[in-house]
Amino acid sequence: MKTFNLVDEPWITTNRGVLSLRSLFQERESLTLQEGAIDRFCLLRFLIAVCQAACPLETEEEWDELDDEGLKAAVLRYLEGKRALFDLYDPERPFLQYPGIRSSKEEKALPVAAYVPGTSSGNTTVVFQTNAPRATDDATKAKVVLQQCIMPFSGKKIDPNIIVMPGYQKGKSAPVSPALGQRGLLHTFALGKTFFETLRLAMMTDELLEEVAYVDEIGVPPWEQMPQEDDAVARRLTRSVFGRLIPMARFCRIDGERLHSTSGVTMPAVTTGHADFSETVGTEMDPKKQTYKVLPAKVQMQPWRQLEAILNFCVPKPNWLCLGIRFANARSQNPVGLWCFGLQVTFQTGEQFFGGRDGVVDSEIRFSDQFKLNLFYPRYLAEMSSLDQVSRRLWASTRSFFEACGAGDDAKERATRAQEQFWSVVGRKATELIHACEVDDAENLHALICRTALDMYDQNCPHRTPRQMLAWSDCRPSFAGIYKRS
């Protein structure tokens, strides 16, 4: 009988090699995950859930007394006691899978690799060799199961005829995952000084739960009590911390190189305000749509430009709130850094996929020892306000140039292209800008920002003919007044 126990077998790629769960929590050297961004996200949520299960905390005082060594010892005891629940191929209780499910049609049981984002399946064209389906090892299969439970794509890859609980009828298309949202959501995690401190900063206590109206309890991890469709366990999961970490969005089972999959637990939509603690949600409902705004994952707008919303909790009346970062900041006073992750996807007729302008947002922002949130935040707002003004003037000037040259139909598109190039170039200096906001010394960057905007104008606005030269000169942007010395 085949076996692959996640406690004993190496399957998590780190800077210390490929580790099992046990060896990961025995590690004493500096540790970082070295998986792809999607796997890192799913693994981080899973590891937080393991810590939460191994070390339940009632008060913030108990959290404060818990250090890295205490956490690792508690997790190792838990893994030893619950070792049988982590076998990927256990015939009765395979890890986060349902042994009884089987696809009604052979073609519905797709290869495991087909569920990996970016891999071609069905009649999808293989553009690059990396898009081609390929055989997967046990470590990859374990991570695919996690990805299916946490943030799978919606669509018709699932088999709607698989019935886990008699009498429950599914739709033909799998619903949107609460961790992914319709077009992609941005997640943010506070980084600690060590990997295990990062896990501790994300752990929830019963005391903090009193501030979260849509969560009733820490709950029971799904590998201990697997939910069925529309039963009491599933309903309990939707209102627990474990349901926010591992929502069981799909019910699945590995069958050799194939995966049987169907719709899982239906979680409340994030637009209702029931959001993961790592998501940033508006604090006020849209009066017309009666929904909450959520911070999207945008490839063209990297997270360093969205810190206004992520860190907005520190103002008297916040418009946005990222609960996880707010709680982490209260514990550590000033976080060491932030890790932002998201998938920007296209949603069309119930299907989610990577379009031509979609992709992965994977950004780590580190703060220096001089970082003080109450000082950093207003400086950051001032700098971003000035940057936006420079960007808008660049856009307006570029549009005016093409209109003056008689290319009004393309003017807005050309102006948007110049603006995107500007933000891309400025983004290479994002670390310097953040550090400058920490020490209130961004003056040296102001001239560089203005020069970059002028360079983008020159590159996008040709000035070879007399008419072009006249329009280029008349429309050339001025940034006087934005920065004192620009």
Buried (B, 14 or more C-beta within 10 A) or exposed (E): EEEBBBBBBBBBBBEBEEBBBBBBBEBEEEBEBBBBBBBBBBBBBBBBBBBBBBBBBEEBEBBEEBEBEEBBBBBBEBBEEBBEBBBBBBEEBBBBBBEEBBBEEEEBBBBBBBBBBBBBBEEEEEEEEEBEBEEBEBBBBBBBBBBBBBBBBBBBBBBBEBBBEEEEEBEEBBBBBBBBBBBBBBBBBBBBEBBBBBBBBBBBBBBBBEEBEEBEBBBBBBBEEBBBBEBEBBBBBBBBBBBBBBBBBBBBBBBEBBBBBBBBBBBBBBBBBBBBBBBBBBBEBEEEEEBBBBBBBBBBBBBBBBBBBBBBBBEEEBEBBBBBBBBBBEBBEBBBBBBBBBBBBBBEEBBBBBEEEBBBBBBEBBBEEEBEBEBBBEBBBEBBEBBEBBBEBBBBBBBBBBBBBEEEEEBBEBBBBBBBBBBEBBBEBBEEBBBBBBEEEBEEBBEBBBEBBBEBBEEBBEBEEEEBEEBBEEBBBEBEEBBEEB
